């Protein structure tokens, strides 16, 4: 899975929202940014084995031109049912 990291530029430049690590983008959309604790909550070690969990630069080319995002790129294997 890929999730915006708190290292992403929007985390420090967009308007803060009361929910933990959430910001309001310039178009008014709520965006949650993930830190290491958020990833651990989503993929608890007793249920998942993390194969990779790194913050990486991911590039995309939307209509407005190329941008690069700082995202958590995580690959995990389920080790037991919920």
C-alpha positions as CSV (number, residue, x, y, z in Angstrom):
1,X,0.0,0.0,0.0
2,X,1.1,3.6,-0.4
3,X,0.1,6.3,2.0
4,X,1.1,10.0,2.2
5,X,3.9,10.5,4.7
6,X,4.1,13.3,7.2
7,X,7.3,14.2,5.2
8,X,5.1,15.2,2.3
9,X,5.2,19.0,1.6
10,X,1.4,19.4,2.1
11,X,1.7,18.2,5.7
12,X,3.5,21.4,6.7
13,X,1.9,23.8,4.2
14,X,-1.8,22.9,4.2
15,X,-4.3,24.0,6.8
16,X,-4.4,21.8,9.9
17,X,-7.5,19.8,10.7
18,X,-8.4,18.7,14.2
19,X,-8.0,15.0,13.4
20,X,-4.4,13.7,14.1
21,X,-2.1,14.1,11.0
22,X,-5.0,15.4,8.8
23,X,-4.8,18.5,6.7
24,X,-7.2,20.4,4.3
25,X,-5.8,20.7,0.8
26,X,-6.2,23.9,-1.3
27,X,-9.4,22.5,-2.8
28,X,-10.9,21.8,0.6
29,X,-10.3,18.0,0.6
30,X,-9.3,16.3,3.8
31,X,-6.0,14.4,3.5
32,X,-4.6,12.1,6.1
33,X,-0.8,11.9,6.3
34,X,0.7,8.8,8.0
35,X,3.6,8.5,10.4
36,X,5.3,5.4,11.7
37,X,2.8,4.9,14.5
38,X,-0.2,5.1,12.0
39,X,1.4,2.4,9.8
40,X,2.0,0.2,12.9
41,X,-1.7,0.7,13.9
42,X,-2.9,-0.4,10.4
43,X,-0.6,-3.4,10.2
44,X,0.0,-4.7,13.8
45,X,3.0,-6.9,14.2
46,X,1.0,-9.8,15.6
47,X,-1.1,-10.0,12.4
48,X,1.3,-8.8,9.7
49,X,4.9,-9.3,8.8
50,X,6.3,-6.2,7.2
51,X,8.3,-7.0,4.1
52,X,9.1,-3.4,3.3
53,X,8.1,-0.2,5.0
54,X,9.9,2.9,3.7
55,X,9.3,6.5,2.9
56,X,10.0,6.9,-0.8
57,X,9.5,9.6,-3.5
58,X,6.8,8.7,-6.0
59,X,6.4,10.7,-9.1
60,X,3.1,11.3,-11.1
61,X,2.1,13.4,-14.0
62,X,-1.4,14.8,-13.5
63,X,-2.9,17.4,-15.9
64,X,-1.2,20.2,-14.1
65,X,2.3,18.8,-14.7
66,X,4.7,16.4,-12.9
67,X,4.8,16.2,-9.1
68,X,6.7,14.1,-6.6
69,X,5.1,12.8,-3.4
70,X,6.7,11.5,-0.2
71,X,4.8,8.3,0.6
72,X,5.1,5.2,2.8
73,X,5.5,2.3,0.5
74,X,4.6,-0.8,2.5
75,X,4.4,-4.5,1.6
76,X,3.1,-6.8,4.2
77,X,2.2,-10.5,4.6
78,X,-0.8,-11.5,6.8
79,X,0.4,-14.0,9.4
80,X,-3.0,-14.6,11.1
81,X,-6.6,-13.8,10.6
82,X,-8.3,-10.8,12.1
